[in-house]
Amino acid sequence: MNVPLLDLKQQYQQIKDEILPAISAVCESQMLCLGPAVAEFEKTVADYCGCKCAIGVSSGSDALLISLMAIDIQPGDEVITTPFTFFATAGAVARLGAKPVFVDIELDFYNIDPAKIEEKITKKTKAIIPVHLYGQVAQMKPIMQIAKKHNLFVIEDACQSIGASQDGIQAGNFGNTGCFSFYPTKNLGAFGDGGLVTTNDEKLAEKIRTLRDHGQNPRYYYNMIGGNFRLDGIQGAVLNVKLNHLNKWNEKRRQNAALYDSLLTGCPAKTPKVAEGNKHIYHQYTIAAPKRDQLQKFLADNGISSAIFYPKPLHIQQCFSDLGYKDGDMPIAEKACEEVLSLPIFPELTEEQIKYTAAKICEFYRCG
Ligand SMILES: *Cc1c(COP(=O)(O)O)cnc(C)c1O
């Protein structure tokens, strides 16, 4: 049996009849950058996320960058984040000349450990970027308490977590802004790059809208330096169609995860844990697997694709060597990098494919 990690062609076939007319309407209108399709998407996605304002931007990476620009992060400022994330989280900080300060993660949930944040706060600390990794919201209650106590901004990297929630509050509503990615492989994927900033602060939203278009307001008058962070009209149209299907797709991912959970009970590979109060949307279904690399090869030999997110933590990446971290500084993130394996979890996966994958994992450990 063949089990791909993701099959976007299947999803496209399901919704092709809705997508093509939506793209065609943008072509006919020739409103290609921002425009009405993006404005409509911003309204419906703000509703979906339960927040006041949503600003479509060019990518998840740019959502992070523009959020940091909007809170005036300057060269020399420090921003606390996790080393166990996609590069863009810390890359956005470094691009502004600010310093990423890494805090190790919690072993059970792979998100930043709130208990280790305060010891890293200095006079230069301006913000915290918690990442809601794999589709699960970080421990936002203690994080927001620390931020409040030390007067810090909070930018949520929710790029993997659209539709996830904690204690009934949706990702993107805890901090000053929430950053989302519509990279095609994400739970809500565009037909190319796209991103979103959410906020409940109307003043901040206004500033982000201005920064998105070079800082001009009114046209050709610049009071601040922004950039080109615009979302394309065609992406807005595609996202408008796909957003209607997101709950169903996320629910399917959750059902797939529940099936894996039950099939892998008692297996040496540990299934993902969900923190109390969290609704996980399984952007990834990530197990902690002893002999991970051998397992991955065994699965590949049996037609099953899997992936490692991420093989090397950010604090020891070459480009951050000037920050002075060394191996052993973030032991939990480093251990996670050696153990994690993400299994196929996409909504269109069949029960047979899940059962086959779980059986092969059990066969590898001879526990099945
Ligand atoms: C995908 C992702 C990003 C970047 O999003 P792009 O749209 O690819 O720029 C940032 N952070 C995390 C955690 C991501 O998963």
The ligand as a Gaussian input file, in Angstrom:
#p B3LYP/6-31G(d) Opt

LIG

0 1
 C        4.751000      27.672000       7.914000
 C        5.245000      28.360000       9.124000
 C        5.718000      29.675000       9.107000
 C        5.940000      30.441000       7.835000
 O        4.861000      30.530000       7.006000
 P        5.086000      30.803000       5.414000
 O        3.705000      31.075000       4.944000
 O        5.679000      29.562000       4.847000
 O        5.976000      31.968000       5.298000
 C        6.090000      30.264000      10.295000
 N        6.022000      29.605000      11.454000
 C        5.585000      28.332000      11.527000
 C        5.517000      27.658000      12.855000
 C        5.201000      27.669000      10.367000
 O        4.791000      26.396000      10.449000

